[in-house]
Amino acid sequence: MRQKTSMNVDLNSAQDVKCPSCGHLYFKTLYRMKRLSALVSPNGQETFVPVQVLACDSCGEVVQDIE
């Protein structure tokens, strides 16, 4: 059985992450699709795997590394 853990964290004291290109504070979630060939897929069939990425809501740059 899984135990649910909770943390009391004050996010007001956390540092904002900004877009490295334009400094904007807001991001949107996008999905990049990866195709696994049948040779490496766990079920032996070609499979598509969604990979979640973040893009700046202002300039659209996909964030590779958040510093």
PDB file of N, H, CA, C and O in Angstrom:
ATOM      1  N   MET A   1       0.840  -1.178   0.000  1.00  0.00           N
ATOM      2  CA  MET A   1       0.000   0.000   0.000  1.00  0.00           C
ATOM      3  C   MET A   1       0.889   1.247   0.000  1.00  0.00           C
ATOM      4  O   MET A   1       1.883   1.306   0.724  1.00  0.00           O
ATOM      5  N   ARG A   2       0.536   2.217  -0.796  1.00  0.00           N
ATOM      6  H   ARG A   2      -0.271   2.170  -1.384  1.00  0.00           H
ATOM      7  CA  ARG A   2       1.289   3.466  -0.887  1.00  0.00           C
ATOM      8  C   ARG A   2       0.882   4.426   0.212  1.00  0.00           C
ATOM      9  O   ARG A   2      -0.297   4.568   0.535  1.00  0.00           O
ATOM     10  N   GLN A   3       1.879   5.081   0.776  1.00  0.00           N
ATOM     11  H   GLN A   3       2.837   4.966   0.514  1.00  0.00           H
ATOM     12  CA  GLN A   3       1.597   6.112   1.756  1.00  0.00           C
ATOM     13  C   GLN A   3       1.691   7.467   1.086  1.00  0.00           C
ATOM     14  O   GLN A   3       2.598   7.720   0.293  1.00  0.00           O
ATOM     15  N   LYS A   4       0.760   8.325   1.407  1.00  0.00           N
ATOM     16  H   LYS A   4       0.023   8.119   2.051  1.00  0.00           H
ATOM     17  CA  LYS A   4       0.772   9.666   0.855  1.00  0.00           C
ATOM     18  C   LYS A   4       1.579  10.554   1.791  1.00  0.00           C
ATOM     19  O   LYS A   4       1.320  10.601   2.994  1.00  0.00           O
ATOM     20  N   THR A   5       2.549  11.252   1.235  1.00  0.00           N
ATOM     21  H   THR A   5       2.758  11.214   0.258  1.00  0.00           H
ATOM     22  CA  THR A   5       3.340  12.164   2.042  1.00  0.00           C
ATOM     23  C   THR A   5       2.967  13.586   1.678  1.00  0.00           C
ATOM     24  O   THR A   5       2.692  13.892   0.518  1.00  0.00           O
ATOM     25  N   SER A   6       2.961  14.441   2.669  1.00  0.00           N
ATOM     26  H   SER A   6       3.185  14.192   3.611  1.00  0.00           H
ATOM     27  CA  SER A   6       2.659  15.833   2.411  1.00  0.00           C
ATOM     28  C   SER A   6       3.739  16.696   3.039  1.00  0.00           C
ATOM     29  O   SER A   6       4.313  16.364   4.076  1.00  0.00           O
ATOM     30  N   MET A   7       3.993  17.807   2.380  1.00  0.00           N
ATOM     31  H   MET A   7       3.527  18.077   1.537  1.00  0.00           H
ATOM     32  CA  MET A   7       4.994  18.736   2.867  1.00  0.00           C
ATOM     33  C   MET A   7       4.347  20.102   2.989  1.00  0.00           C
ATOM     34  O   MET A   7       3.565  20.512   2.131  1.00  0.00           O
ATOM     35  N   ASN A   8       4.676  20.790   4.048  1.00  0.00           N
ATOM     36  H   ASN A   8       5.311  20.456   4.745  1.00  0.00           H
ATOM     37  CA  ASN A   8       4.218  22.162   4.198  1.00  0.00           C
ATOM     38  C   ASN A   8       5.345  23.070   3.733  1.00  0.00           C
ATOM     39  O   ASN A   8       6.324  23.287   4.446  1.00  0.00           O
ATOM     40  N   VAL A   9       5.188  23.598   2.523  1.00  0.00           N
ATOM     41  H   VAL A   9       4.393  23.422   1.943  1.00  0.00           H
ATOM     42  CA  VAL A   9       6.208  24.435   1.935  1.00  0.00           C
ATOM     43  C   VAL A   9       5.578  25.773   1.574  1.00  0.00           C
ATOM     44  O   VAL A   9       4.514  25.818   0.957  1.00  0.00           O
ATOM     45  N   ASP A  10       6.231  26.853   1.958  1.00  0.00           N
ATOM     46  H   ASP A  10       7.095  26.817   2.459  1.00  0.00           H
ATOM     47  CA  ASP A  10       5.764  28.187   1.612  1.00  0.00           C
ATOM     48  C   ASP A  10       6.367  28.564   0.257  1.00  0.00           C
ATOM     49  O   ASP A  10       7.541  28.925   0.174  1.00  0.00           O
ATOM     50  N   LEU A  11       5.558  28.478  -0.803  1.00  0.00           N
ATOM     51  H   LEU A  11       4.605  28.184  -0.736  1.00  0.00           H
ATOM     52  CA  LEU A  11       6.056  28.764  -2.147  1.00  0.00           C
ATOM     53  C   LEU A  11       6.348  30.247  -2.356  1.00  0.00           C
ATOM     54  O   LEU A  11       6.999  30.604  -3.338  1.00  0.00           O
ATOM     55  N   ASN A  12       5.890  31.113  -1.467  1.00  0.00           N
ATOM     56  H   ASN A  12       5.361  30.823  -0.669  1.00  0.00           H
ATOM     57  CA  ASN A  12       6.222  32.536  -1.575  1.00  0.00           C
ATOM     58  C   ASN A  12       7.712  32.773  -1.384  1.00  0.00           C
ATOM     59  O   ASN A  12       8.252  33.765  -1.873  1.00  0.00           O
ATOM     60  N   SER A  13       8.375  31.872  -0.678  1.00  0.00           N
ATOM     61  H   SER A  13       7.936  31.066  -0.281  1.00  0.00           H
ATOM     62  CA  SER A  13       9.815  32.015  -0.460  1.00  0.00           C
ATOM     63  C   SER A  13      10.650  31.288  -1.521  1.00  0.00           C
ATOM     64  O   SER A  13      11.879  31.368  -1.507  1.00  0.00           O
ATOM     65  N   ALA A  14       9.985  30.585  -2.434  1.00  0.00           N
ATOM     66  H   ALA A  14       8.987  30.520  -2.445  1.00  0.00           H
ATOM     67  CA  ALA A  14      10.692  29.864  -3.495  1.00  0.00           C
ATOM     68  C   ALA A  14      11.067  30.839  -4.617  1.00  0.00           C
ATOM     69  O   ALA A  14      10.381  31.836  -4.841  1.00  0.00           O
ATOM     70  N   GLN A  15      12.145  30.542  -5.302  1.00  0.00           N
ATOM     71  H   GLN A  15      12.702  29.732  -5.119  1.00  0.00           H
ATOM     72  CA  GLN A  15      12.637  31.385  -6.387  1.00  0.00           C
ATOM     73  C   GLN A  15      11.837  31.142  -7.663  1.00  0.00           C
ATOM     74  O   GLN A  15      11.589  29.994  -8.033  1.00  0.00           O
ATOM     75  N   ASP A  16      11.434  32.223  -8.336  1.00  0.00           N
ATOM     76  H   ASP A  16      11.636  33.155  -8.035  1.00  0.00           H
ATOM     77  CA  ASP A  16      10.738  32.105  -9.619  1.00  0.00           C
ATOM     78  C   ASP A  16      11.704  31.634 -10.697  1.00  0.00           C
ATOM     79  O   ASP A  16      12.880  31.999 -10.695  1.00  0.00           O
ATOM     80  N   VAL A  17      11.200  30.823 -11.615  1.00  0.00           N
ATOM     81  H   VAL A  17      10.245  30.526 -11.617  1.00  0.00           H
ATOM     82  CA  VAL A  17      11.980  30.377 -12.774  1.00  0.00           C
ATOM     83  C   VAL A  17      11.566  31.258 -13.943  1.00  0.00           C
ATOM     84  O   VAL A  17      10.375  31.447 -14.191  1.00  0.00           O
ATOM     85  N   LYS A  18      12.543  31.793 -14.658  1.00  0.00           N
ATOM     86  H   LYS A  18      13.510  31.639 -14.456  1.00  0.00           H
ATOM     87  CA  LYS A  18      12.271  32.671 -15.791  1.00  0.00           C
ATOM     88  C   LYS A  18      12.770  32.027 -17.073  1.00  0.00           C
ATOM     89  O   LYS A  18      13.701  31.221 -17.057  1.00  0.00           O
ATOM     90  N   CYS A  19      12.144  32.389 -18.174  1.00  0.00           N
ATOM     91  H   CYS A  19      11.388  33.044 -18.187  1.00  0.00           H
ATOM     92  CA  CYS A  19      12.603  31.931 -19.481  1.00  0.00           C
ATOM     93  C   CYS A  19      14.016  32.437 -19.697  1.00  0.00           C
ATOM     94  O   CYS A  19      14.272  33.629 -19.525  1.00  0.00           O
ATOM     95  N   PRO A  20      14.938  31.566 -20.070  1.00  0.00           N
ATOM     96  CA  PRO A  20      16.315  32.002 -20.285  1.00  0.00           C
ATOM     97  C   PRO A  20      16.470  32.952 -21.480  1.00  0.00           C
ATOM     98  O   PRO A  20      17.470  33.664 -21.571  1.00  0.00           O
ATOM     99  N   SER A  21      15.504  32.970 -22.387  1.00  0.00           N
ATOM    100  H   SER A  21      14.692  32.391 -22.314  1.00  0.00           H
ATOM    101  CA  SER A  21      15.608  33.846 -23.557  1.00  0.00           C
ATOM    102  C   SER A  21      15.009  35.229 -23.329  1.00  0.00           C
ATOM    103  O   SER A  21      15.624  36.240 -23.669  1.00  0.00           O
ATOM    104  N   CYS A  22      13.798  35.274 -22.747  1.00  0.00           N
ATOM    105  H   CYS A  22      13.299  34.453 -22.470  1.00  0.00           H
ATOM    106  CA  CYS A  22      13.107  36.553 -22.643  1.00  0.00           C
ATOM    107  C   CYS A  22      12.784  36.976 -21.217  1.00  0.00           C
ATOM    108  O   CYS A  22      12.348  38.106 -20.998  1.00  0.00           O
ATOM    109  N   GLY A  23      12.990  36.092 -20.241  1.00  0.00           N
ATOM    110  H   GLY A  23      13.345  35.174 -20.419  1.00  0.00           H
ATOM    111  CA  GLY A  23      12.742  36.434 -18.849  1.00  0.00           C
ATOM    112  C   GLY A  23      11.294  36.322 -18.411  1.00  0.00           C
ATOM    113  O   GLY A  23      10.967  36.677 -17.278  1.00  0.00           O
ATOM    114  N   HIS A  24      10.416  35.834 -19.286  1.00  0.00           N
ATOM    115  H   HIS A  24      10.682  35.546 -20.206  1.00  0.00           H
ATOM    116  CA  HIS A  24       8.991  35.684 -18.947  1.00  0.00           C
ATOM    117  C   HIS A  24       8.827  34.638 -17.844  1.00  0.00           C
ATOM    118  O   HIS A  24       9.631  33.711 -17.744  1.00  0.00           O
ATOM    119  N   LEU A  25       7.800  34.783 -17.025  1.00  0.00           N
ATOM    120  H   LEU A  25       7.147  35.536 -17.106  1.00  0.00           H
ATOM    121  CA  LEU A  25       7.604  33.903 -15.866  1.00  0.00           C
ATOM    122  C   LEU A  25       6.641  32.741 -16.116  1.00  0.00           C
ATOM    123  O   LEU A  25       6.536  31.845 -15.279  1.00  0.00           O
ATOM    124  N   TYR A  26       5.948  32.737 -17.231  1.00  0.00           N
ATOM    125  H   TYR A  26       6.032  33.464 -17.911  1.00  0.00           H
ATOM    126  CA  TYR A  26       4.908  31.728 -17.430  1.00  0.00           C
ATOM    127  C   TYR A  26       5.263  30.772 -18.565  1.00  0.00           C
ATOM    128  O   TYR A  26       5.852  31.164 -19.572  1.00  0.00           O
ATOM    129  N   PHE A  27       4.889  29.508 -18.374  1.00  0.00           N
ATOM    130  H   PHE A  27       4.411  29.189 -17.556  1.00  0.00           H
ATOM    131  CA  PHE A  27       5.208  28.439 -19.313  1.00  0.00           C
ATOM    132  C   PHE A  27       3.946  27.643 -19.618  1.00  0.00           C
ATOM    133  O   PHE A  27       3.002  27.620 -18.829  1.00  0.00           O
ATOM    134  N   LYS A  28       3.949  26.998 -20.768  1.00  0.00           N
ATOM    135  H   LYS A  28       4.716  27.017 -21.409  1.00  0.00           H
ATOM    136  CA  LYS A  28       2.850  26.104 -21.118  1.00  0.00           C
ATOM    137  C   LYS A  28       3.415  24.708 -21.354  1.00  0.00           C
ATOM    138  O   LYS A  28       4.577  24.541 -21.722  1.00  0.00           O
ATOM    139  N   THR A  29       2.579  23.732 -21.136  1.00  0.00           N
ATOM    140  H   THR A  29       1.635  23.868 -20.837  1.00  0.00           H
ATOM    141  CA  THR A  29       2.972  22.340 -21.303  1.00  0.00           C
ATOM    142  C   THR A  29       2.729  21.909 -22.738  1.00  0.00           C
ATOM    143  O   THR A  29       1.649  22.119 -23.291  1.00  0.00           O
ATOM    144  N   LEU A  30       3.740  21.309 -23.329  1.00  0.00           N
ATOM    145  H   LEU A  30       4.617  21.138 -22.880  1.00  0.00           H
ATOM    146  CA  LEU A  30       3.642  20.744 -24.670  1.00  0.00           C
ATOM    147  C   LEU A  30       4.110  19.300 -24.603  1.00  0.00           C
ATOM    148  O   LEU A  30       4.728  18.886 -23.622  1.00  0.00           O
ATOM    149  N   TYR A  31       3.819  18.544 -25.633  1.00  0.00           N
ATOM    150  H   TYR A  31       3.317  18.880 -26.430  1.00  0.00           H
ATOM    151  CA  TYR A  31       4.267  17.157 -25.690  1.00  0.00           C
ATOM    152  C   TYR A  31       5.068  16.932 -26.961  1.00  0.00           C
ATOM    153  O   TYR A  31       4.632  17.279 -28.059  1.00  0.00           O
ATOM    154  N   ARG A  32       6.234  16.352 -26.794  1.00  0.00           N
ATOM    155  H   ARG A  32       6.588  16.071 -25.903  1.00  0.00           H
ATOM    156  CA  ARG A  32       7.053  15.913 -27.917  1.00  0.00           C
ATOM    157  C   ARG A  32       6.830  14.415 -28.043  1.00  0.00           C
ATOM    158  O   ARG A  32       6.870  13.695 -27.046  1.00  0.00           O
ATOM    159  N   MET A  33       6.597  13.946 -29.250  1.00  0.00           N
ATOM    160  H   MET A  33       6.564  14.531 -30.060  1.00  0.00           H
ATOM    161  CA  MET A  33       6.309  12.533 -29.437  1.00  0.00           C
ATOM    162  C   MET A  33       7.565  11.796 -29.877  1.00  0.00           C
ATOM    163  O   MET A  33       8.287  12.247 -30.767  1.00  0.00           O
ATOM    164  N   LYS A  34       7.813  10.658 -29.241  1.00  0.00           N
ATOM    165  H   LYS A  34       7.226  10.292 -28.519  1.00  0.00           H
ATOM    166  CA  LYS A  34       8.917   9.776 -29.604  1.00  0.00           C
ATOM    167  C   LYS A  34       8.328   8.481 -30.151  1.00  0.00           C
ATOM    168  O   LYS A  34       7.315   7.984 -29.658  1.00  0.00           O
ATOM    169  N   ARG A  35       8.976   7.949 -31.172  1.00  0.00           N
ATOM    170  H   ARG A  35       9.798   8.353 -31.573  1.00  0.00           H
ATOM    171  CA  ARG A  35       8.529   6.689 -31.760  1.00  0.00           C
ATOM    172  C   ARG A  35       9.540   5.611 -31.388  1.00  0.00           C
ATOM    173  O   ARG A  35      10.731   5.746 -31.668  1.00  0.00           O
ATOM    174  N   LEU A  36       9.064   4.548 -30.761  1.00  0.00           N
ATOM    175  H   LEU A  36       8.096   4.438 -30.534  1.00  0.00           H
ATOM    176  CA  LEU A  36       9.912   3.399 -30.448  1.00  0.00           C
ATOM    177  C   LEU A  36       9.661   2.328 -31.498  1.00  0.00           C
ATOM    178  O   LEU A  36       8.517   1.956 -31.761  1.00  0.00           O
ATOM    179  N   SER A  37      10.728   1.841 -32.088  1.00  0.00           N
ATOM    180  H   SER A  37      11.657   2.143 -31.874  1.00  0.00           H
ATOM    181  CA  SER A  37      10.557   0.770 -33.071  1.00  0.00           C
ATOM    182  C   SER A  37      10.154  -0.512 -32.351  1.00  0.00           C
ATOM    183  O   SER A  37      10.349  -0.652 -31.143  1.00  0.00           O
ATOM    184  N   ALA A  38       9.607  -1.413 -33.090  1.00  0.00           N
ATOM    185  H   ALA A  38       9.449  -1.300 -34.071  1.00  0.00           H
ATOM    186  CA  ALA A  38       9.184  -2.702 -32.526  1.00  0.00           C
ATOM    187  C   ALA A  38      10.360  -3.460 -31.926  1.00  0.00           C
ATOM    188  O   ALA A  38      10.175  -4.266 -31.015  1.00  0.00           O
ATOM    189  N   LEU A  39      11.561  -3.213 -32.423  1.00  0.00           N
ATOM    190  H   LEU A  39      11.712  -2.558 -33.164  1.00  0.00           H
ATOM    191  CA  LEU A  39      12.742  -3.923 -31.921  1.00  0.00           C
ATOM    192  C   LEU A  39      13.088  -3.552 -30.480  1.00  0.00           C
ATOM    193  O   LEU A  39      13.623  -4.380 -29.744  1.00  0.00           O
ATOM    194  N   VAL A  40      12.787  -2.312 -30.067  1.00  0.00           N
ATOM    195  H   VAL A  40      12.352  -1.639 -30.665  1.00  0.00           H
ATOM    196  CA  VAL A  40      13.137  -1.886 -28.707  1.00  0.00           C
ATOM    197  C   VAL A  40      11.920  -1.667 -27.822  1.00  0.00           C
ATOM    198  O   VAL A  40      12.066  -1.421 -26.625  1.00  0.00           O
ATOM    199  N   SER A  41      10.728  -1.751 -28.385  1.00  0.00           N
ATOM    200  H   SER A  41      10.609  -1.951 -29.358  1.00  0.00           H
ATOM    201  CA  SER A  41       9.504  -1.556 -27.613  1.00  0.00           C
ATOM    202  C   SER A  41       9.273  -2.730 -26.664  1.00  0.00           C
ATOM    203  O   SER A  41       9.528  -3.877 -27.032  1.00  0.00           O
ATOM    204  N   PRO A  42       8.796  -2.462 -25.458  1.00  0.00           N
ATOM    205  CA  PRO A  42       8.572  -3.549 -24.485  1.00  0.00           C
ATOM    206  C   PRO A  42       7.537  -4.582 -24.934  1.00  0.00           C
ATOM    207  O   PRO A  42       7.599  -5.739 -24.519  1.00  0.00           O
ATOM    208  N   ASN A  43       6.581  -4.167 -25.784  1.00  0.00           N
ATOM    209  H   ASN A  43       6.531  -3.227 -26.121  1.00  0.00           H
ATOM    210  CA  ASN A  43       5.551  -5.116 -26.208  1.00  0.00           C
ATOM    211  C   ASN A  43       5.796  -5.672 -27.615  1.00  0.00           C
ATOM    212  O   ASN A  43       4.960  -6.404 -28.145  1.00  0.00           O
ATOM    213  N   GLY A  44       6.930  -5.330 -28.215  1.00  0.00           N
ATOM    214  H   GLY A  44       7.609  -4.736 -27.785  1.00  0.00           H
ATOM    215  CA  GLY A  44       7.265  -5.867 -29.523  1.00  0.00           C
ATOM    216  C   GLY A  44       6.541  -5.203 -30.681  1.00  0.00           C
ATOM    217  O   GLY A  44       6.633  -5.667 -31.817  1.00  0.00           O
ATOM    218  N   GLN A  45       5.816  -4.112 -30.405  1.00  0.00           N
ATOM    219  H   GLN A  45       5.741  -3.735 -29.482  1.00  0.00           H
ATOM    220  CA  GLN A  45       5.112  -3.379 -31.449  1.00  0.00           C
ATOM    221  C   GLN A  45       5.582  -1.935 -31.454  1.00  0.00           C
ATOM    222  O   GLN A  45       5.991  -1.402 -30.423  1.00  0.00           O
ATOM    223  N   GLU A  46       5.520  -1.300 -32.631  1.00  0.00           N
ATOM    224  H   GLU A  46       5.188  -1.733 -33.468  1.00  0.00           H
ATOM    225  CA  GLU A  46       5.878   0.110 -32.704  1.00  0.00           C
ATOM    226  C   GLU A  46       5.000   0.895 -31.725  1.00  0.00           C
ATOM    227  O   GLU A  46       3.787   0.691 -31.670  1.00  0.00           O
ATOM    228  N   THR A  47       5.609   1.776 -30.968  1.00  0.00           N
ATOM    229  H   THR A  47       6.595   1.942 -31.012  1.00  0.00           H
ATOM    230  CA  THR A  47       4.898   2.503 -29.921  1.00  0.00           C
ATOM    231  C   THR A  47       5.262   3.974 -29.981  1.00  0.00           C
ATOM    232  O   THR A  47       6.391   4.332 -30.316  1.00  0.00           O
ATOM    233  N   PHE A  48       4.301   4.822 -29.655  1.00  0.00           N
ATOM    234  H   PHE A  48       3.384   4.532 -29.383  1.00  0.00           H
ATOM    235  CA  PHE A  48       4.534   6.256 -29.549  1.00  0.00           C
ATOM    236  C   PHE A  48       4.518   6.639 -28.076  1.00  0.00           C
ATOM    237  O   PHE A  48       3.625   6.237 -27.331  1.00  0.00           O
ATOM    238  N   VAL A  49       5.515   7.420 -27.662  1.00  0.00           N
ATOM    239  H   VAL A  49       6.241   7.746 -28.268  1.00  0.00           H
ATOM    240  CA  VAL A  49       5.648   7.804 -26.257  1.00  0.00           C
ATOM    241  C   VAL A  49       5.634   9.334 -26.169  1.00  0.00           C
ATOM    242  O   VAL A  49       6.490   9.989 -26.763  1.00  0.00           O
ATOM    243  N   PRO A  50       4.667   9.913 -25.432  1.00  0.00           N
ATOM    244  CA  PRO A  50       4.658  11.359 -25.258  1.00  0.00           C
ATOM    245  C   PRO A  50       5.665  11.773 -24.185  1.00  0.00           C
ATOM    246  O   PRO A  50       5.744  11.161 -23.120  1.00  0.00           O
ATOM    247  N   VAL A  51       6.432  12.823 -24.485  1.00  0.00           N
ATOM    248  H   VAL A  51       6.368  13.320 -25.350  1.00  0.00           H
ATOM    249  CA  VAL A  51       7.403  13.359 -23.526  1.00  0.00           C
ATOM    250  C   VAL A  51       6.982  14.799 -23.239  1.00  0.00           C
ATOM    251  O   VAL A  51       6.944  15.633 -24.143  1.00  0.00           O
ATOM    252  N   GLN A  52       6.668  15.082 -21.981  1.00  0.00           N
ATOM    253  H   GLN A  52       6.699  14.404 -21.247  1.00  0.00           H
ATOM    254  CA  GLN A  52       6.217  16.408 -21.604  1.00  0.00           C
ATOM    255  C   GLN A  52       7.384  17.391 -21.581  1.00  0.00           C
ATOM    256  O   GLN A  52       8.440  17.094 -21.023  1.00  0.00           O
ATOM    257  N   VAL A  53       7.189  18.572 -22.195  1.00  0.00           N
ATOM    258  H   VAL A  53       6.331  18.813 -22.648  1.00  0.00           H
ATOM    259  CA  VAL A  53       8.192  19.628 -22.189  1.00  0.00           C
ATOM    260  C   VAL A  53       7.496  20.945 -21.823  1.00  0.00           C
ATOM    261  O   VAL A  53       6.270  21.047 -21.874  1.00  0.00           O
ATOM    262  N   LEU A  54       8.298  21.946 -21.454  1.00  0.00           N
ATOM    263  H   LEU A  54       9.294  21.862 -21.412  1.00  0.00           H
ATOM    264  CA  LEU A  54       7.770  23.268 -21.133  1.00  0.00           C
ATOM    265  C   LEU A  54       8.233  24.266 -22.177  1.00  0.00           C
ATOM    266  O   LEU A  54       9.384  24.236 -22.611  1.00  0.00           O
ATOM    267  N   ALA A  55       7.325  25.154 -22.580  1.00  0.00           N
ATOM    268  H   ALA A  55       6.389  25.178 -22.227  1.00  0.00           H
ATOM    269  CA  ALA A  55       7.659  26.217 -23.523  1.00  0.00           C
ATOM    270  C   ALA A  55       7.243  27.545 -22.913  1.00  0.00           C
ATOM    271  O   ALA A  55       6.211  27.638 -22.248  1.00  0.00           O
ATOM    272  N   CYS A  56       8.050  28.569 -23.141  1.00  0.00           N
ATOM    273  H   CYS A  56       8.889  28.494 -23.680  1.00  0.00           H
ATOM    274  CA  CYS A  56       7.745  29.904 -22.657  1.00  0.00           C
ATOM    275  C   CYS A  56       6.426  30.354 -23.283  1.00  0.00           C
ATOM    276  O   CYS A  56       6.228  30.208 -24.489  1.00  0.00           O
ATOM    277  N   ASP A  57       5.538  30.894 -22.477  1.00  0.00           N
ATOM    278  H   ASP A  57       5.698  31.013 -21.497  1.00  0.00           H
ATOM    279  CA  ASP A  57       4.239  31.335 -22.961  1.00  0.00           C
ATOM    280  C   ASP A  57       4.354  32.626 -23.772  1.00  0.00           C
ATOM    281  O   ASP A  57       3.425  32.985 -24.496  1.00  0.00           O
ATOM    282  N   SER A  58       5.476  33.320 -23.659  1.00  0.00           N
ATOM    283  H   SER A  58       6.231  33.029 -23.071  1.00  0.00           H
ATOM    284  CA  SER A  58       5.662  34.574 -24.383  1.00  0.00           C
ATOM    285  C   SER A  58       6.400  34.365 -25.703  1.00  0.00           C
ATOM    286  O   SER A  58       5.877  34.704 -26.765  1.00  0.00           O
ATOM    287  N   CYS A  59       7.616  33.806 -25.646  1.00  0.00           N
ATOM    288  H   CYS A  59       8.040  33.531 -24.784  1.00  0.00           H
ATOM    289  CA  CYS A  59       8.429  33.683 -26.868  1.00  0.00           C
ATOM    290  C   CYS A  59       8.339  32.291 -27.506  1.00  0.00           C
ATOM    291  O   CYS A  59       8.743  32.115 -28.655  1.00  0.00           O
ATOM    292  N   GLY A  60       7.817  31.309 -26.777  1.00  0.00           N
ATOM    293  H   GLY A  60       7.489  31.453 -25.843  1.00  0.00           H
ATOM    294  CA  GLY A  60       7.635  29.972 -27.332  1.00  0.00           C
ATOM    295  C   GLY A  60       8.840  29.061 -27.254  1.00  0.00           C
ATOM    296  O   GLY A  60       8.770  27.906 -27.673  1.00  0.00           O
ATOM    297  N   GLU A  61       9.958  29.568 -26.717  1.00  0.00           N
ATOM    298  H   GLU A  61      10.015  30.506 -26.377  1.00  0.00           H
ATOM    299  CA  GLU A  61      11.159  28.728 -26.648  1.00  0.00           C
ATOM    300  C   GLU A  61      10.926  27.536 -25.724  1.00  0.00           C
ATOM    301  O   GLU A  61      10.425  27.688 -24.609  1.00  0.00           O
ATOM    302  N   VAL A  62      11.294  26.360 -26.198  1.00  0.00           N
ATOM    303  H   VAL A  62      11.701  26.236 -27.103  1.00  0.00           H
ATOM    304  CA  VAL A  62      11.199  25.152 -25.381  1.00  0.00           C
ATOM    305  C   VAL A  62      12.366  25.159 -24.410  1.00  0.00           C
ATOM    306  O   VAL A  62      13.523  25.302 -24.805  1.00  0.00           O
ATOM    307  N   VAL A  63      12.043  25.002 -23.137  1.00  0.00           N
ATOM    308  H   VAL A  63      11.103  24.886 -22.816  1.00  0.00           H
ATOM    309  CA  VAL A  63      13.059  25.072 -22.089  1.00  0.00           C
ATOM    310  C   VAL A  63      13.738  23.721 -21.971  1.00  0.00           C
ATOM    311  O   VAL A  63      13.087  22.721 -21.665  1.00  0.00           O
ATOM    312  N   GLN A  64      15.041  23.683 -22.210  1.00  0.00           N
ATOM    313  H   GLN A  64      15.569  24.495 -22.458  1.00  0.00           H
ATOM    314  CA  GLN A  64      15.806  22.456 -22.109  1.00  0.00           C
ATOM    315  C   GLN A  64      16.292  22.237 -20.686  1.00  0.00           C
ATOM    316  O   GLN A  64      16.173  21.139 -20.143  1.00  0.00           O
ATOM    317  N   ASP A  65      16.837  23.280 -20.088  1.00  0.00           N
ATOM    318  H   ASP A  65      16.934  24.172 -20.529  1.00  0.00           H
ATOM    319  CA  ASP A  65      17.379  23.213 -18.731  1.00  0.00           C
ATOM    320  C   ASP A  65      16.877  24.400 -17.938  1.00  0.00           C
ATOM    321  O   ASP A  65      17.005  25.544 -18.376  1.00  0.00           O
ATOM    322  N   ILE A  66      16.315  24.141 -16.795  1.00  0.00           N
ATOM    323  H   ILE A  66      16.211  23.212 -16.439  1.00  0.00           H
ATOM    324  CA  ILE A  66      15.898  25.230 -15.925  1.00  0.00           C
ATOM    325  C   ILE A  66      16.976  25.406 -14.882  1.00  0.00           C
ATOM    326  O   ILE A  66      17.313  24.476 -14.150  1.00  0.00           O
ATOM    327  N   GLU A  67      17.509  26.598 -14.823  1.00  0.00           N
ATOM    328  H   GLU A  67      17.235  27.354 -15.418  1.00  0.00           H
ATOM    329  CA  GLU A  67      18.577  26.883 -13.865  1.00  0.00           C
ATOM    330  C   GLU A  67      18.051  27.696 -12.712  1.00  0.00           C
ATOM    331  O   GLU A  67      18.805  28.035 -11.801  1.00  0.00           O
TER     332      GLU A  67
END
